[in-house]
Amino acid sequence: MPRRPLQALVYAVLIGVAPLTAFAAPASHLASPAVFHQEEWVQNANGEWVPAETWTDPATDPASPDQTWVDPAVGGAWSDPSAIDTWEDSTATSTWVDPNATDTWVDPNAADETWSDPAVADSGTDPAADGSWTQPEFSGFTMPGLTPDNLTDTVLADVDAFWAEEFAARGVSYYAADIVPVSDTMSTSCGPFGPYDNPAAFCPLEDAIYYSVPLSSDVTSQVGDFAWITVLAHEWGHHVQLLMNIEPTMSMERELQADCFAGAYAQRALLNGFLQEGDVTEAVVMNIMGGDPVELSETAQGAHGSSDYRVTAFMQGYFNGANVCFENPSAGA
């Protein structure tokens, strides 16, 4: 790759290995008399001041018009620009290759198609494109009759149906929890609940789930629809605990079991074909966001468990179903 004369000048001045006149562009190709430079004096062995050793600019020496200089910045020889019009860096190649790049990479949105790596080819073209290609959007959680307006009611009905089947398989009587949407702060048997206190909460004294109408929209739009469904399935898990007379000694165990129950419902949704790509990720993100701060003790009242514990508990239910949640209430710890 040719190095610009100005860059070579900067390199040489910084390193101090070549006289400035050697980098000047030639005024003409006519040979000029040799120029001698004697700009400093030195002391000899006897202490006498004598002229410093002179040097000759080979560019102006008619006897050696093709002498070459060494560019110390690159370690390669270049021709004297005063003798010929141009010089080349002998250590440079005409092309470069990105050492971190492979020859091809796969467009994840195209089936069995590859891209050319612009680092090793002259151009790259999206073989999946036809001039009007756009990034496809992921579909949200889906089930028959589901719309954005009836998401909460429709999903809770399916959660209810799931647990009715589970209880029937165990020969235990079952009924649904009460559902109360909250748009303004209201009094409950468990204390006041406001629309911005929590996305949802279960009141065991009323066997009811209170959920925030505005926060349900926020969670759905900012994290995803299945993140909100995971919140609802978690609170319904507390209703399951009440019906089964499950009373963990630690608050954290109670919450982790509810996370596991939410994962068990996610497994049912998967088996029914309701889950879409990204839904489980939304549930994991929601559990991470709901993890306790590190300074909160695991034995503290109201502790839900760390982000790691909560994600693990949810995935236990997702992979193994409700049985593991009953067998190991603190599945995530």
C-alpha positions in Angstrom: 0.0 0.0 0.0 1.7 3.3 -1.0 2.6 5.5 1.9 1.9 9.2 1.4 5.0 11.4 1.3 3.5 13.6 4.1 3.1 10.6 6.3 6.7 9.5 5.6 7.8 13.0 6.5 6.0 12.9 9.9 7.5 9.4 10.7 11.0 10.4 9.8 10.8 13.7 11.8 9.4 11.9 14.9 12.1 9.2 14.7 14.9 11.6 13.6 16.7 9.2 11.3 16.6 11.1 8.0 17.3 14.8 6.9 14.2 16.7 6.0 15.5 17.5 2.5 15.4 13.8 1.7 11.5 13.9 1.9 11.0 17.0 -0.2 9.2 16.6 -3.5 11.6 17.0 -6.4 11.5 20.3 -8.3 12.8 18.6 -11.4 14.7 15.5 -12.6 17.8 17.5 -13.5 20.8 16.5 -11.4 22.1 19.2 -9.1 25.5 19.6 -7.5 26.1 17.6 -4.4 25.1 19.7 -1.3 27.3 19.4 1.8 25.8 20.3 5.2 28.0 21.5 8.0 25.8 22.9 10.6 27.5 21.9 13.9 30.9 21.6 15.5 32.3 18.9 17.8 35.4 18.6 20.1 38.1 16.1 19.0 40.3 14.0 21.3 42.6 17.0 22.0 39.7 19.2 23.0 39.9 21.2 19.9 36.6 22.3 18.1 36.4 20.9 14.6 33.6 20.8 12.0 31.3 17.8 12.5 31.4 15.0 9.9 29.6 16.0 6.8 27.0 14.0 5.0 25.8 14.0 1.5 22.2 14.0 0.4 22.2 11.1 -2.1 19.3 12.7 -3.9 21.5 15.5 -5.0 24.6 13.5 -5.6 24.9 13.0 -9.4 27.2 10.0 -8.9 24.5 8.0 -7.0 21.1 9.1 -8.3 19.5 5.8 -7.4 20.6 5.4 -3.9 17.8 4.2 -1.6 17.0 5.1 2.0 15.5 2.9 4.7 12.2 3.9 6.1 12.7 3.0 9.9 8.9 3.2 10.5 8.3 0.0 8.5 11.7 -1.5 8.0 11.3 -1.5 4.3 13.4 0.3 1.6 11.9 3.1 -0.5 13.2 4.8 -3.5 14.5 8.4 -3.1 11.7 10.6 -4.4 14.2 13.1 -5.6 15.7 10.4 -8.0 12.4 9.0 -9.1 8.9 10.4 -8.9 7.4 7.8 -6.6 8.3 5.4 -3.9 6.7 2.3 -2.5 6.7 0.6 0.8 8.2 -2.8 0.0 6.7 -4.4 3.2 3.1 -3.5 2.3 0.7 -5.7 0.4 -2.0 -4.4 -1.8 -4.8 -6.0 0.2 -5.6 -6.8 3.8 -7.6 -9.5 5.4 -9.6 -9.3 8.6 -8.0 -12.1 10.7 -11.1 -12.4 12.9 -13.4 -13.0 10.0 -14.4 -16.3 8.4 -15.1 -16.4 4.7 -18.8 -16.6 5.1 -21.5 -16.1 7.7 -25.0 -17.2 7.9 -28.0 -14.8 7.8 -30.2 -16.2 10.6 -33.3 -14.9 8.9 -32.6 -16.8 5.6 -32.7 -20.5 5.1 -29.4 -22.0 3.9 -28.1 -18.7 2.6 -24.7 -17.2 3.2 -23.3 -13.7 3.0 -19.9 -12.8 1.7 -17.6 -11.2 4.2 -16.8 -7.7 3.0 -13.4 -8.0 4.7 -12.3 -10.8 2.3 -14.4 -10.0 -0.7 -15.0 -6.9 -2.8 -18.7 -6.8 -1.9 -21.4 -8.4 0.2 -24.9 -9.0 -0.9 -27.9 -10.4 1.1 -28.9 -13.4 -0.9 -32.2 -13.5 0.9 -33.1 -10.0 -0.3 -35.3 -9.3 -3.3 -35.2 -5.5 -2.9 -38.0 -5.3 -0.4 -36.9 -7.6 2.4 -37.7 -6.6 6.0 -36.9 -8.1 9.4 -39.7 -10.4 10.4 -41.4 -9.6 13.7 -41.7 -12.3 16.4 -45.2 -13.4 17.1 -46.5 -13.1 20.7 -48.2 -15.6 22.9 -51.1 -17.1 21.1 -54.2 -19.2 21.8 -57.7 -19.4 20.4 -59.7 -16.3 20.9 -56.8 -14.3 22.4 -56.6 -10.5 21.6 -54.6 -7.7 23.3 -57.8 -6.5 25.0 -58.7 -9.8 26.6 -55.2 -11.1 27.3 -55.5 -11.2 31.1 -59.0 -12.7 31.2 -58.3 -15.3 28.5 -54.9 -16.4 30.0 -56.3 -16.6 33.6 -59.1 -18.8 32.3 -56.5 -21.2 30.8 -54.4 -21.1 34.0 -57.6 -22.1 35.9 -58.3 -24.9 33.5 -54.7 -26.2 33.8 -54.9 -26.4 37.6 -58.4 -27.9 37.5 -56.9 -30.8 35.5 -54.0 -31.1 37.9 -56.2 -31.2 41.0 -58.6 -33.7 39.4 -55.6 -36.0 38.6 -54.7 -35.9 42.3 -58.3 -36.4 43.5 -58.4 -33.0 45.3 -61.3 -30.6 45.1 -60.6 -27.3 43.3 -62.1 -23.9 42.6 -60.9 -20.8 41.0 -59.4 -17.7 42.7 -61.2 -14.4 42.6 -59.7 -11.8 40.2 -59.8 -8.1 41.0 -58.4 -5.5 38.5 -57.1 -2.4 40.2 -57.0 1.1 38.6 -57.1 3.1 41.8 -55.9 2.4 45.3 -58.3 0.2 47.1 -58.6 -1.5 50.5 -58.3 -5.2 50.9 -58.3 -7.6 53.8 -54.5 -7.8 53.4 -54.1 -4.0 53.4 -54.3 -1.3 50.7 -53.3 -2.1 47.1 -52.5 0.6 44.6 -52.2 0.4 40.8 -48.5 1.3 41.1 -47.6 -0.8 44.2 -47.0 -4.1 42.3 -48.0 -5.6 39.0 -50.1 -8.2 41.0 -50.5 -9.6 44.5 -52.4 -12.5 46.1 -54.4 -11.9 49.2 -54.8 -15.2 51.1 -57.4 -13.8 53.4 -59.7 -13.3 50.5 -58.2 -16.0 48.2 -58.1 -13.3 45.6 -55.6 -12.0 43.0 -55.3 -8.2 42.7 -53.6 -7.0 39.5 -52.7 -3.5 38.4 -54.3 -2.4 35.1 -51.7 0.2 34.2 -48.7 -2.0 35.1 -50.1 -4.9 33.2 -49.9 -2.7 30.1 -46.4 -1.6 31.0 -45.1 -5.1 31.5 -46.6 -6.3 28.3 -45.3 -3.5 26.2 -41.8 -3.2 27.8 -41.0 -6.8 28.5 -43.6 -8.9 26.6 -46.9 -10.5 26.8 -45.6 -13.8 28.3 -43.8 -11.8 31.0 -47.2 -10.6 32.2 -48.6 -14.1 31.9 -45.8 -15.3 34.1 -46.8 -12.8 36.8 -50.4 -14.0 36.7 -49.3 -17.7 36.8 -47.1 -17.0 39.8 -49.9 -15.4 41.8 -52.2 -18.2 40.8 -49.6 -20.5 42.3 -50.3 -18.9 45.7 -53.9 -19.9 45.2 -52.8 -23.4 44.6 -50.8 -23.4 47.8 -53.8 -22.2 49.7 -56.0 -25.0 48.3 -53.3 -27.6 49.0 -52.7 -26.3 52.6 -49.0 -25.8 51.7 -47.5 -23.5 54.3 -43.7 -23.2 53.8 -41.9 -22.0 56.9 -39.9 -19.4 54.9 -41.3 -16.7 52.8 -38.7 -17.4 50.1 -39.7 -21.1 49.8 -43.3 -20.0 49.3 -42.4 -17.6 46.5 -40.0 -20.0 44.7 -42.7 -22.7 44.7 -45.0 -20.2 43.1 -42.3 -19.5 40.5 -42.1 -23.2 39.9 -45.9 -23.4 39.4 -45.7 -20.6 36.9 -43.1 -22.7 35.0 -45.4 -25.7 35.1 -48.1 -23.6 33.4 -45.5 -22.5 30.8 -44.9 -26.2 30.0 -48.6 -26.7 29.4 -48.7 -23.6 27.1 -45.7 -25.1 25.2 -47.4 -28.5 24.8 -50.6 -26.8 23.6 -48.6 -24.8 21.0 -49.3 -21.4 22.6 -45.7 -20.4 23.2 -43.8 -18.5 20.6 -40.2 -17.8 20.1 -39.0 -15.5 22.8 -41.8 -16.2 25.3 -39.6 -18.2 27.8 -37.0 -15.5 27.6 -39.6 -12.9 28.6 -40.5 -15.1 31.6 -36.8 -15.4 32.6 -36.3 -11.6 32.3 -39.3 -11.0 34.5 -37.9 -13.4 37.2 -34.5 -11.7 37.0 -36.2 -8.3 37.4 -38.1 -9.6 40.4 -35.1 -11.0 42.2 -34.2 -9.8 45.7 -31.4 -7.4 46.2 -28.2 -9.0 47.4 -28.3 -7.4 50.8 -31.7 -8.9 51.7 -31.5 -12.0 53.8 -33.1 -15.2 52.5 -34.9 -15.6 55.8 -36.4 -12.1 55.7 -40.1 -11.8 55.7 -41.3 -11.1 52.1 -38.1 -12.5 50.6 -38.7 -13.9 47.1 -35.3 -15.2 46.4 -32.4 -14.0 44.2 -32.7 -13.7 40.5 -30.8 -17.0 40.1 -33.1 -18.8 42.5 -36.2 -17.5 40.8 -35.1 -18.3 37.3 -34.0 -21.8 38.4 -37.4 -22.5 40.1 -39.3 -21.3 37.0 -37.2 -23.6 34.7 -37.7 -26.5 37.1 -41.4 -26.3 36.6 -41.1 -25.6 32.8 -38.9 -28.7 32.2 -40.5 -31.1 34.7 -44.1 -30.1 35.3 -46.1 -29.5 38.5 -45.0 -32.7 40.3 -41.5 -31.4 40.9 -42.9 -28.2 42.4 -45.0 -30.2 44.9 -42.1 -32.5 45.8 -39.6 -29.7 46.2 -41.2 -26.4 47.4 -37.9 -24.5 47.2 -37.0 -25.9 43.8 -34.8 -22.9 42.9 -32.7 -22.7 46.1 
